[in-house]
Amino acid sequence: MTQHTIQRKFRVLTTAVAALMLGIAGTQSTYAGPVGEQDCPTAEIFATDNTSIITDPEDPRLDTRLTRFGREVREIIRAHGARPGASQLLDGVFWSGDLQQATYERSREFDVNRVGRDGLHHIAGVIAKEYHQEAVLTFRCLPRTSPETDAVEIEVPGVTPSGLRDALLADAEAREKLGGGSVTLAGRLLLIAPVADLPLARRFTAVLGADWDEAEVRYGDREFVS
């Protein structure tokens, strides 16, 4: 992955954007059951095996289903003591300030259960090294009031990759602070953002034409692992 890509991903709160719903509590190395009202796995990992910058939305590399990659990552998760859950394909749309245009990426989100903070960090590091990624995004689902909570994961239906691209091009603040996001094949925006940017993310979903009343917002800790 190039420097352009890593700069892009550190602005993107994706995806992501990688964990949602059975949170981690307590120490770094322990795991726990459900947290509050959130319905999510212990953690999520957002990753790809792509190492190129793609600027053409019609690029055939965006049609890959990352099937082998998905199997291999699940094996890595299992081999390092965690329990892999569901995985889904994501179509990412990001803004490159260096290129001054949108970039695209096909990736996968992996649910990970029975894992603590250190274990999640280690697994993401293995994936980054194995697939030559400068960073792999993780998200741990935590209580809103946890001292470790620094991010939100927003999932809202009614979004397309092309709509996300158009909204980014039209919104300079979202380009700068959010960087972009990912869309599931079912048309659900997946966006991971700092807690402080939640109002901006809410406004951005309105620009996308999505209904905030249908949004799911989960709190947790995000990390870019290299």
DRENDO-1510 file (C-alpha; in Angstrom, 1 decimal, always signed):
<recs>
REC; n; res; u; v; w
REC; 1; MET; +0.0; +0.0; +0.0 .
REC; 2; THR; +1.4; +3.4; -1.0 .
REC; 3; GLN; +1.8; +6.5; +1.2 .
REC; 4; HIS; -1.2; +8.0; -0.6 .
REC; 5; THR; -3.3; +5.1; +0.6 .
REC; 6; ILE; -2.2; +5.2; +4.2 .
REC; 7; GLN; -2.8; +9.0; +4.4 .
REC; 8; ARG; -6.2; +8.4; +3.0 .
REC; 9; LYS; -7.0; +5.6; +5.4 .
REC; 10; PHE; -5.9; +7.6; +8.4 .
REC; 11; ARG; -8.5; +10.2; +7.5 .
REC; 12; VAL; -11.1; +7.6; +6.8 .
REC; 13; LEU; -13.3; +6.4; +9.6 .
REC; 14; THR; -14.4; +3.2; +7.5 .
REC; 15; THR; -14.0; +0.4; +6.4 .
REC; 16; ALA; -13.7; +1.2; +8.0 .
REC; 17; VAL; -14.7; +0.1; +9.1 .
REC; 18; ALA; -14.2; -3.9; +11.0 .
REC; 19; ALA; -16.5; -3.8; +15.3 .
REC; 20; LEU; -19.8; -3.6; +16.5 .
REC; 21; MET; -21.5; -5.4; +19.2 .
REC; 22; LEU; -20.4; -7.7; +22.1 .
REC; 23; GLY; -18.0; -5.4; +23.8 .
REC; 24; ILE; -14.8; -5.7; +25.7 .
REC; 25; ALA; -14.6; -4.6; +29.2 .
REC; 26; GLY; -11.9; -4.7; +31.9 .
REC; 27; THR; -8.2; -5.3; +31.2 .
REC; 28; GLN; -6.3; -5.4; +27.9 .
REC; 29; SER; -6.2; -9.2; +27.7 .
REC; 30; THR; -9.7; -10.1; +28.8 .
REC; 31; TYR; -13.0; -10.4; +27.0 .
REC; 32; ALA; -16.6; -10.2; +28.1 .
REC; 33; GLY; -20.1; -10.5; +26.9 .
REC; 34; PRO; -22.7; -8.0; +25.6 .
REC; 35; VAL; -22.2; -4.4; +26.5 .
REC; 36; GLY; -25.3; -2.3; +27.3 .
REC; 37; GLU; -27.8; -2.0; +24.4 .
REC; 38; GLN; -25.2; -2.4; +21.7 .
REC; 39; ASP; -25.7; -5.4; +19.4 .
REC; 40; CYS; -22.2; -6.1; +18.0 .
REC; 41; PRO; -19.4; -8.6; +18.0 .
REC; 42; THR; -16.5; -8.1; +20.4 .
REC; 43; ALA; -14.5; -6.5; +17.6 .
REC; 44; GLU; -14.2; -6.0; +13.8 .
REC; 45; ILE; -11.2; -6.0; +11.5 .
REC; 46; PHE; -11.4; -4.1; +8.2 .
REC; 47; ALA; -8.8; -5.3; +5.7 .
REC; 48; THR; -7.9; -5.9; +2.0 .
REC; 49; ASP; -5.1; -7.5; +0.1 .
REC; 50; ASN; -5.0; -4.6; -2.4 .
REC; 51; THR; -1.8; -2.6; -2.5 .
REC; 52; SER; -2.7; -0.3; -5.4 .
REC; 53; ILE; -4.5; +3.1; -5.6 .
REC; 54; ILE; -7.6; +2.7; -7.7 .
REC; 55; THR; -9.1; +5.9; -9.2 .
REC; 56; ASP; -11.4; +4.4; -11.8 .
REC; 57; PRO; -14.8; +3.2; -10.4 .
REC; 58; GLU; -15.0; +0.8; -13.3 .
REC; 59; ASP; -11.7; -0.9; -12.5 .
REC; 60; PRO; -12.3; -4.7; -12.7 .
REC; 61; ARG; -10.3; -5.2; -9.4 .
REC; 62; LEU; -13.3; -3.7; -7.6 .
REC; 63; ASP; -15.4; -6.7; -8.7 .
REC; 64; THR; -13.4; -9.2; -6.7 .
REC; 65; ARG; -15.2; -11.0; -3.9 .
REC; 66; LEU; -11.9; -11.5; -2.0 .
REC; 67; THR; -13.0; -15.1; -1.3 .
REC; 68; ARG; -9.6; -16.6; -0.8 .
REC; 69; PHE; -8.5; -13.6; +1.2 .
REC; 70; GLY; -11.6; -14.0; +3.4 .
REC; 71; ARG; -10.8; -17.7; +4.2 .
REC; 72; GLU; -7.2; -16.9; +4.9 .
REC; 73; VAL; -8.0; -14.1; +7.3 .
REC; 74; ARG; -10.5; -16.2; +9.2 .
REC; 75; GLU; -7.7; -18.8; +9.5 .
REC; 76; ILE; -5.4; -16.2; +10.9 .
REC; 77; ILE; -8.0; -15.1; +13.4 .
REC; 78; ARG; -8.6; -18.7; +14.6 .
REC; 79; ALA; -4.9; -19.5; +14.7 .
REC; 80; HIS; -4.2; -16.7; +17.1 .
REC; 81; GLY; -6.8; -17.7; +19.6 .
REC; 82; ALA; -9.9; -15.7; +18.6 .
REC; 83; ARG; -13.2; -16.8; +17.1 .
REC; 84; PRO; -14.0; -15.6; +13.6 .
REC; 85; GLY; -17.6; -14.6; +13.0 .
REC; 86; ALA; -19.3; -13.3; +9.9 .
REC; 87; SER; -17.6; -11.4; +7.1 .
REC; 88; GLN; -18.9; -9.0; +4.5 .
REC; 89; LEU; -17.7; -7.3; +1.4 .
REC; 90; LEU; -17.3; -3.5; +1.3 .
REC; 91; ASP; -17.0; -1.0; -1.5 .
REC; 92; GLY; -14.9; +1.8; -0.1 .
REC; 93; VAL; -14.9; +5.4; -1.5 .
REC; 94; PHE; -12.2; +7.7; -0.2 .
REC; 95; TRP; -10.9; +11.2; -0.9 .
REC; 96; SER; -7.2; +11.6; -1.7 .
REC; 97; GLY; -6.0; +15.2; -1.0 .
REC; 98; ASP; -2.8; +14.5; -2.8 .
REC; 99; LEU; -4.5; +13.3; -6.0 .
REC; 100; GLN; -7.5; +15.6; -5.5 .
REC; 101; GLN; -9.9; +12.9; -6.6 .
REC; 102; ALA; -11.8; +10.0; -5.2 .
REC; 103; THR; -10.2; +6.6; -4.8 .
REC; 104; TYR; -11.8; +3.2; -4.5 .
REC; 105; GLU; -11.2; -0.1; -2.7 .
REC; 106; ARG; -12.8; -3.4; -2.3 .
REC; 107; SER; -12.3; -4.8; +1.2 .
REC; 108; ARG; -13.8; -7.1; +3.8 .
REC; 109; GLU; -15.1; -6.6; +7.3 .
REC; 110; PHE; -14.5; -9.5; +9.7 .
REC; 111; ASP; -16.3; -10.0; +13.0 .
REC; 112; VAL; -14.0; -11.2; +15.7 .
REC; 113; ASN; -15.1; -12.7; +19.1 .
REC; 114; ARG; -13.4; -13.9; +22.2 .
REC; 115; VAL; -10.5; -11.5; +21.8 .
REC; 116; GLY; -9.0; -8.7; +23.9 .
REC; 117; ARG; -7.3; -5.5; +23.0 .
REC; 118; ASP; -3.8; -6.9; +22.8 .
REC; 119; GLY; -5.0; -10.0; +20.9 .
REC; 120; LEU; -6.9; -7.9; +18.3 .
REC; 121; HIS; -3.9; -5.7; +17.8 .
REC; 122; HIS; -1.6; -8.7; +17.3 .
REC; 123; ILE; -4.0; -10.3; +14.7 .
REC; 124; ALA; -4.3; -7.0; +12.8 .
REC; 125; GLY; -0.6; -6.7; +12.7 .
REC; 126; VAL; -0.2; -10.2; +11.3 .
REC; 127; ILE; -2.7; -9.4; +8.6 .
REC; 128; ALA; -0.9; -6.1; +7.8 .
REC; 129; LYS; +2.4; -7.9; +7.4 .
REC; 130; GLU; +1.0; -10.9; +5.5 .
REC; 131; TYR; -0.8; -8.7; +2.9 .
REC; 132; HIS; +1.7; -5.8; +2.8 .
REC; 133; GLN; -0.7; -3.3; +4.2 .
REC; 134; GLU; +0.7; -0.2; +6.0 .
REC; 135; ALA; -2.4; -0.2; +8.2 .
REC; 136; VAL; -5.3; -2.4; +9.1 .
REC; 137; LEU; -8.3; -0.8; +10.8 .
REC; 138; THR; -9.8; -2.4; +13.9 .
REC; 139; PHE; -12.8; -1.4; +16.0 .
REC; 140; ARG; -13.7; -2.8; +19.5 .
REC; 141; CYS; -17.2; -2.4; +20.7 .
REC; 142; LEU; -17.3; -0.7; +24.1 .
REC; 143; PRO; -19.7; +1.1; +26.4 .
REC; 144; ARG; -20.3; +4.7; +25.5 .
REC; 145; THR; -18.9; +5.7; +28.9 .
REC; 146; SER; -15.7; +3.6; +28.7 .
REC; 147; PRO; -12.5; +5.6; +29.1 .
REC; 148; GLU; -11.2; +3.7; +26.1 .
REC; 149; THR; -14.1; +4.8; +23.8 .
REC; 150; ASP; -12.9; +7.3; +21.2 .
REC; 151; ALA; -14.9; +6.5; +18.1 .
REC; 152; VAL; -18.4; +5.7; +16.7 .
REC; 153; GLU; -19.4; +3.2; +14.1 .
REC; 154; ILE; -22.4; +4.4; +12.1 .
REC; 155; GLU; -24.4; +2.1; +9.9 .
REC; 156; VAL; -27.3; +3.5; +7.8 .
REC; 157; PRO; -29.2; +2.0; +4.9 .
REC; 158; GLY; -30.0; +3.6; +1.5 .
REC; 159; VAL; -26.5; +4.5; +0.3 .
REC; 160; THR; -24.7; +3.6; -2.9 .
REC; 161; PRO; -20.9; +3.9; -3.7 .
REC; 162; SER; -21.7; +6.4; -6.5 .
REC; 163; GLY; -23.9; +8.4; -4.1 .
REC; 164; LEU; -21.1; +8.4; -1.5 .
REC; 165; ARG; -18.6; +9.6; -4.2 .
REC; 166; ASP; -20.9; +12.4; -5.2 .
REC; 167; ALA; -21.5; +13.5; -1.6 .
REC; 168; LEU; -17.7; +13.6; -0.9 .
REC; 169; LEU; -17.1; +15.7; -4.0 .
REC; 170; ALA; -19.8; +18.1; -2.9 .
REC; 171; ASP; -18.7; +18.4; +0.8 .
REC; 172; ALA; -15.3; +19.8; +1.5 .
REC; 173; GLU; -15.5; +19.4; +5.3 .
REC; 174; ALA; -16.5; +15.7; +5.0 .
REC; 175; ARG; -13.7; +15.1; +2.6 .
REC; 176; GLU; -11.2; +16.6; +5.1 .
REC; 177; LYS; -12.4; +15.2; +8.3 .
REC; 178; LEU; -14.2; +11.9; +7.4 .
REC; 179; GLY; -12.2; +11.1; +4.3 .
REC; 180; GLY; -14.8; +8.7; +3.0 .
REC; 181; GLY; -16.5; +5.5; +4.0 .
REC; 182; SER; -17.6; +2.1; +2.8 .
REC; 183; VAL; -20.9; +0.7; +1.5 .
REC; 184; THR; -22.0; -2.9; +1.9 .
REC; 185; LEU; -23.4; -4.9; -1.0 .
REC; 186; ALA; -26.8; -4.4; +0.6 .
REC; 187; GLY; -26.5; -0.6; +0.3 .
REC; 188; ARG; -25.6; +0.2; +3.9 .
REC; 189; LEU; -23.1; +3.0; +4.7 .
REC; 190; LEU; -20.5; +1.9; +7.2 .
REC; 191; LEU; -18.5; +4.8; +8.7 .
REC; 192; ILE; -16.1; +4.9; +11.6 .
REC; 193; ALA; -15.5; +8.4; +13.0 .
REC; 194; PRO; -14.1; +10.0; +16.1 .
REC; 195; VAL; -16.8; +10.7; +18.7 .
REC; 196; ALA; -16.2; +14.4; +18.2 .
REC; 197; ASP; -17.2; +14.1; +14.6 .
REC; 198; LEU; -20.5; +12.5; +15.2 .
REC; 199; PRO; -22.5; +15.7; +14.4 .
REC; 200; LEU; -20.6; +16.0; +11.1 .
REC; 201; ALA; -21.2; +12.4; +10.3 .
REC; 202; ARG; -24.9; +12.9; +11.0 .
REC; 203; ARG; -25.1; +15.9; +8.7 .
REC; 204; PHE; -23.2; +13.9; +6.0 .
REC; 205; THR; -25.7; +11.1; +6.1 .
REC; 206; ALA; -28.4; +13.7; +5.4 .
REC; 207; VAL; -26.4; +14.9; +2.3 .
REC; 208; LEU; -26.4; +11.3; +1.2 .
REC; 209; GLY; -30.1; +11.2; +1.4 .
REC; 210; ALA; -30.1; +8.5; +4.2 .
REC; 211; ASP; -32.5; +8.5; +7.1 .
REC; 212; TRP; -30.7; +9.2; +10.3 .
REC; 213; ASP; -33.7; +7.6; +12.2 .
REC; 214; GLU; -32.7; +4.3; +10.7 .
REC; 215; ALA; -29.0; +4.7; +11.6 .
REC; 216; GLU; -27.3; +2.4; +14.1 .
REC; 217; VAL; -24.6; +4.1; +16.2 .
REC; 218; ARG; -22.1; +2.0; +18.2 .
REC; 219; TYR; -19.4; +3.2; +20.4 .
REC; 220; GLY; -15.9; +1.8; +20.8 .
REC; 221; ASP; -12.2; +2.1; +20.2 .
REC; 222; ARG; -10.6; +2.3; +16.8 .
REC; 223; GLU; -7.0; +1.6; +15.9 .
REC; 224; PHE; -4.9; +1.6; +12.7 .
REC; 225; VAL; -2.4; -1.3; +13.1 .
REC; 226; SER; +0.7; -1.5; +11.0 .
</recs>
